[in-house]
Structure formats: C-alpha cells, structure tokens
C-alpha cells in the first residue's frame, strides 16, 4: 500500500466509516470521478479521475477542502444543497447536472450520490460518482448546429443558474411553445423541464 492509500483509510476512519480495500479499484475508473465527503462537505477521499477533472496532482490538494474551493459559487451551492438532502437519507440517482472542471468550464454529467453510514447506521457523510453525459446519436443527429433546438441547448448551458421557462426556450428558438415542446421531446426523449 502507498502512503496516500494509508492516508485515505485514516481519513475515512476519522469520519466513522469502514473502507474496504477494494476502494483502490475506483482509481482505475477513467473519466468517472468518485468522491466521499464528511457531514460538513469536506472531501475525505477522491479517486484519480476526480483529481484529473480538477487539474490537481495529489489527493492532499483536495482532502479537507469543499466544493467552494474548486467550483463556481453557483455550482458549489447546488452541490451543498444536494449534500444536505443526502445527509437526511435521500439518494440522488442518475441526475443530469453540470459539473465544474479544472479550466473553469463545466460539462453535463450523470451524477449519483448516496449517504455513507457508520457501523451503527448513522449517516456520517456522502459519496458520489459522476460521468460525462454521452449524447445519444439520435439526439445529436436531431440537433445539428443550425437546428432551432441547438439554440435551446446553448441557452440552457449559458443560463442554467437562472429560472428558465419553456416560453423562454421556445422564444429563443423562434417556435411556439407547443411546437418547441413537441420537437424537444422527439429529439431528447424527455421534456424540457426534466432536461433542466
């Protein structure tokens, strides 16, 4: 075992959870950041993919810090609200969200978050995993750059932190609300509301 592995086990023990040795395998997940946080939202362990996502070389640069150190305030606030829900026992499974990156950009990802419990069953932290959202080929084909829906996707990406209505998106696309909702559902197999 490397000293960083010893440190990871020590930090997980500190928050009261037992980490199986199999956790080392998570370092081999490419483009799939995985993390564990304590109740206050401090990172206690992250995998190599997480380090690469934020452009850091060692876990020591992440451990003990929060999302506010690595992400925009808007994204960090959303992640903290999620943590609060998970700390109450809720699971967040396969949600599409924006995830910050090392170059201060964000990309759409599918994220799941679950509570971490100690040996007595008390929730002592959160764990999560995310992976980049792969656009289905049908969606890519249905929304070329000159498609009205491409305007809606750019609108969402640029204003995701604002309150966005179907009326706003339809207007940006030059479509009626009904036509916009129909085309969006056909292209993405989901409603604009669920996509947001």
Order of alpha helices (4+ residues) and beta strands (2+ residues): alpha-beta-beta-alpha-alpha-beta-beta-beta-alpha-alpha-alpha-alpha-alpha
